[in-house]
Every structure is written in structure tokens, then in C-alpha cells.
């Protein structure tokens, strides 16, 4: 479909990009990148090391609305809308996981060096979880003792 004017014709893909700019300017750049690049090549970002991985994941998460946004497909038919990015949630998650995998695969030695740090962090988290769990168990035991004490007092009062 081309939009014809007196002087020029706008190709359909350009029209869709212009509609995206007009209707969803806050998502336009991310959506256009995802529309144009089915595979997100992480190679250019590898020189930043693992510190870029959370930024890449956050960028992809902020682009997720592109799978639900709609735009007018035709300038003359304002009743017909289409999805900006015709991609299922599973497909989008697959794209995200593929990008993360490619990023990690691109720097295996860096991941291996940081592995010990990650293990220590996970171990510390497990210790904290164990401490919280122990405090919770102690609170439950204290509650049970208090309930038992109150039940004894009730029985004594009823006996009077």
C-alpha cells in the first residue's frame, strides 16, 4: 500500500514508521529497531564487559510494549489498526534470551572469572535467607507457646 499525494508516494514501511513516530514517540526508536532487526547482535557491546548485560536486558524489557502497541495501517481507513511488532510473548522472550546467551557466549573467560563472585553472592543470599527462615521459625514457636499458655489460662478460668 502506498499513500499517494499530488506530488509524491510514500512507501508502506515508511508510512508505518511515520505513524509510529506520531502515535507512540516514546517507543518509536525501540520498536523500529526490533521491527528492522529480527536478531539483536550483541557483538558491538562486548567490549563493555559484563557490566553492559543488565543494561541490555533493561533495554529489551523497556521495548516489550512494542508487542502490544497498535498504529493506523492506512491513512484513509482510520478504523483499521495493526500491531507495531507482530510477535508473540514467547517469541519476544526467546529473542531476549538469545541476546543474553549471545552476550555471555561472547565473553566466556569474563564469565568464568566472575563466576566465583556470583557464587559468593548467591551463598551470602542463601545465608540471609537461612537467617530469615530461622527468625520466622523462632517467631512461630514463640507464638505457639503463647497460644498454649493462653489456652491453659482459659481452662483455669473456666474451672473456677
C-alpha positions in Angstrom: 0.0 0.0 0.0 1.3 3.4 -0.9 -0.1 6.7 0.2 -0.4 8.9 -2.9 -0.4 12.6 -2.7 -0.5 15.0 -5.5 3.3 15.2 -5.7 4.7 12.1 -4.0 4.2 8.5 -3.0 5.2 7.2 0.5 6.1 3.6 0.7 4.1 1.5 3.2 7.0 0.8 5.6 8.0 4.5 5.7 4.3 5.3 6.4 4.2 2.8 9.3 7.4 4.3 10.8 5.9 7.8 10.5 2.7 6.6 12.1 4.8 5.1 14.9 6.6 8.4 15.5 3.3 10.2 15.6 1.3 7.8 17.8 4.0 6.4 20.1 7.0 8.7 20.1 8.3 7.3 23.5 8.6 3.8 22.0 9.3 4.6 18.3 13.1 4.1 18.3 13.0 0.8 20.2 10.1 -0.5 18.1 11.8 0.4 14.9 15.0 -1.4 16.0 13.0 -4.5 16.8 11.0 -4.3 13.6 14.1 -4.0 11.5 16.4 -6.4 13.3 14.9 -9.8 14.0 18.2 -10.8 15.6 19.9 -8.4 18.1 23.6 -8.7 17.5 25.4 -8.2 20.9 28.9 -8.3 19.4 29.3 -4.5 19.3 28.6 -4.3 23.1 31.1 -7.0 24.2 33.9 -4.5 24.7 32.0 -3.1 27.7 32.2 -6.4 29.5 29.5 -7.9 31.8 28.5 -4.5 33.2 26.6 -3.9 29.9 24.5 -7.1 30.3 22.0 -5.6 32.8 21.6 -2.5 30.6 20.9 -4.7 27.6 18.3 -6.7 29.5 16.7 -3.5 30.8 16.6 -2.1 27.2 14.8 -5.2 25.9 12.3 -5.1 28.8 11.5 -1.5 28.1 10.9 -2.5 24.5 8.4 -5.2 25.4 5.4 -2.8 25.0 6.2 -2.8 21.2 4.4 -6.2 21.1 1.1 -4.7 22.2 1.1 -1.2 20.6 -1.1 -0.6 17.6 -0.9 2.0 14.8 -3.1 3.0 11.9 -2.2 0.9 8.9 -3.8 3.2 6.3 -4.1 7.0 6.3 -7.5 6.7 4.6 -9.0 4.0 6.8 -8.9 5.1 10.4 -10.8 2.1 11.6 -8.1 -0.4 10.8 -5.1 -0.7 13.2 -2.3 -3.2 13.3 0.2 -4.3 15.8 3.5 -2.5 15.6 5.5 -5.6 16.2 3.7 -8.8 15.3 5.4 -11.1 17.8 4.1 -13.4 20.5 5.2 -13.1 24.1 7.1 -16.4 23.7 8.8 -15.2 20.6 9.8 -11.9 22.3 11.2 -13.8 25.4 13.1 -16.1 23.0 14.7 -13.0 21.4 15.6 -11.7 24.8 17.2 -15.0 25.9 19.0 -15.3 22.7 20.5 -11.8 23.1 21.6 -12.7 26.7 23.1 -16.0 25.6 25.0 -14.4 22.8 26.3 -11.8 25.1 27.5 -14.3 27.7 28.9 -16.7 25.0 30.9 -13.8 23.6 33.0 -13.5 26.7 33.3 -16.9 28.4 36.5 -16.0 30.2 35.0 -13.0 31.8 32.0 -15.0 32.9 34.3 -17.7 34.4 36.4 -15.0 36.2 33.2 -13.5 37.7 31.7 -17.0 38.5 33.3 -17.1 42.0 31.9 -13.6 42.8 28.5 -14.8 41.7 28.7 -18.0 43.8 29.8 -15.9 46.8 26.9 -13.5 46.3 24.5 -16.4 45.9 25.9 -18.0 49.1 25.5 -14.8 51.0 21.9 -14.6 49.8 21.3 -18.1 51.0 22.8 -17.3 54.4 20.5 -14.3 54.7 17.5 -16.5 53.6 18.5 -19.0 56.3 18.7 -16.3 58.9 15.3 -15.0 58.0 13.9 -18.5 58.0 15.3 -19.2 61.5 13.8 -15.9 62.8 10.5 -16.9 61.3 10.6 -20.4 62.9 11.5 -18.8 66.3 8.6 -16.4 66.0 6.2 -19.3 65.2 7.5 -21.3 68.2 7.0 -18.3 70.4 3.5 -17.8 69.1 2.7 -21.4 69.7 4.0 -21.2 73.3 1.9 -18.1 73.9 -1.2 -19.8 72.4 -0.6 -22.8 74.7 -0.2 -20.5 77.7 -3.4 -18.6 76.9 -5.4 -21.9 76.5 -4.2 -23.1 79.9 -5.3 -19.8 81.4 -8.7 -20.1 79.8 -9.1 -23.6 81.1 -8.2 -22.4 84.6 -10.7 -19.5 84.4 -13.4 -21.9 83.2 -12.7 -24.2 86.1 -13.3 -21.6 88.7 
